[in-house]
Amino acid sequence: MIRLPEKYQKEPTGYPFSPVLEIEGKKIIVTSGTCCDDYDGTVPEDLKLQAKNTILACERFLKEAGCTLNDVFNVEVYMRDLSDWGDFNEVYKEMMPDPKPARKALQVGLLEGYQVELVMWAVK
């Protein structure tokens, strides 16, 4: 079970992440660094489409391990350019359930063509 401590249930931060979460479970599931490759191996140029496809890819991996996005308690976001953070957050807010997972974001060098990579941690 993933839940916000009572203080943050009463006083939400207004940001698309939780500052702290209480986690109960028996197994931790973690995805590898996941990018947006389409099934045919192409990489979309649009950042929002990359973000959406990356979250969908993580969701598929989690499903194979018996989890959903609702079980995710931590997300590591690696971006080529953090000036795209607003566009990424538009997609993230829409696709990730509440309570939003704890999160960190780093600007890093990614493989050619990739703008975002995610690692998701879930509890089962």
C-alpha positions as a printed Julia matrix, in Angstrom:
124×3 Matrix{Float64}:
  0.0    0.0     0.0
  1.2    3.49   -0.85
 -0.15   6.5     1.01
  0.69  10.08    1.84
  1.27  10.89    5.5
 -1.76  12.61    7.01
 -0.16  16.09    6.98
  0.16  16.06    3.18
 -3.35  14.71    2.72
 -4.6   17.84    4.48
 -2.05  20.25    2.99
 -1.14  19.13   -0.56
  2.01  20.64   -2.03
  0.43  21.48   -5.41
  3.32  19.81   -7.24
  3.09  16.6    -9.33
  5.08  14.57   -6.8
  4.79  13.54   -3.17
  7.44  14.83   -0.77
  7.23  11.62    1.27
  5.24   8.38    1.04
  4.49   5.54    3.43
  5.04   2.18    1.72
  3.75  -1.24    2.79
  4.44  -4.35    0.77
  6.46  -7.51    0.43
  8.29  -7.03   -2.88
  9.93  -4.12   -4.63
  9.72  -3.99   -8.43
 12.03  -1.7   -10.39
 12.19  -1.02  -14.12
 15.48  -0.53  -15.9
 16.11   2.83  -17.5
 13.29   2.93  -20.04
 12.97   5.09  -23.13
 10.31   5.7   -25.75
 11.21   3.29  -28.55
  8.23   2.41  -30.69
  7.85  -1.3   -31.39
  9.48  -0.79  -34.79
 12.56   0.76  -33.16
 11.9    4.36  -34.17
 12.28   7.21  -31.7
  9.68  10.01  -31.96
 11.12  13.52  -32.11
  8.36  15.16  -30.04
  9.2   15.34  -26.31
  5.59  14.91  -25.16
  5.21  11.8   -27.33
  8.51  10.47  -25.98
  7.28  11.08  -22.41
  3.96   9.35  -23.1
  5.56   6.36  -24.83
  8.14   6.03  -22.05
  5.47   5.94  -19.34
  3.49   3.41  -21.39
  6.61   1.24  -21.78
  7.21   1.33  -18.03
  3.56   0.46  -17.47
  3.94  -2.63  -19.69
  7.03  -3.77  -17.78
  5.28  -3.24  -14.44
  2.27  -5.23  -15.65
  4.57  -8.16  -16.5
  5.72  -8.07  -12.86
  2.14  -7.93  -11.52
  2.03  -4.17  -10.83
  0.37  -1.05  -12.22
  1.24   2.64  -12.2
 -0.8    2.82   -8.97
  1.94   0.74   -7.29
  4.76   3.14   -8.25
  6.21   5.03   -5.3
  9.34   6.55   -6.86
 10.26   7.79  -10.33
 13.71   8.78  -11.52
 13.51  11.18  -14.48
 16.54  11.65  -16.71
 16.23  14.38  -19.33
 18.52  15.67  -22.02
 17.33  19.25  -21.37
 15.52  20.32  -18.19
 14.15  23.37  -20.0
 11.6   20.82  -21.36
 10.44  20.09  -17.79
  7.09  21.85  -18.24
  6.2   19.79  -21.32
  7.24  16.59  -19.55
  5.13  17.48  -16.5
  2.01  18.04  -18.63
  2.16  14.4   -19.74
  3.28  13.1   -16.34
  0.41  14.82  -14.46
 -2.11  13.34  -16.88
 -0.77   9.78  -16.84
  0.48   9.17  -13.3
 -2.15   8.39  -10.64
 -2.48  10.04   -7.24
 -0.8   10.11   -4.89
  1.99  11.08   -7.25
  5.19   9.12   -6.63
  8.22  10.67   -4.97
 10.5   11.85   -7.76
 13.85  13.22   -8.77
 14.94  14.73  -12.08
 18.4   15.05  -13.55
 19.7   16.6   -16.74
 22.0   14.04  -18.37
 23.48  13.02  -21.67
 21.22  10.41  -23.27
 21.72   8.25  -26.34
 21.19  10.03  -29.66
 17.58  11.07  -30.27
 16.34  10.36  -26.76
 15.03  13.23  -24.66
 13.76  11.36  -21.6
 14.45   8.13  -19.72
 12.59   6.84  -16.66
 13.22   4.37  -13.86
 10.15   3.41  -11.82
 10.06   1.77   -8.4
  6.88  -0.06   -7.35
  5.71  -2.09   -4.36
  3.88  -5.39   -4.7
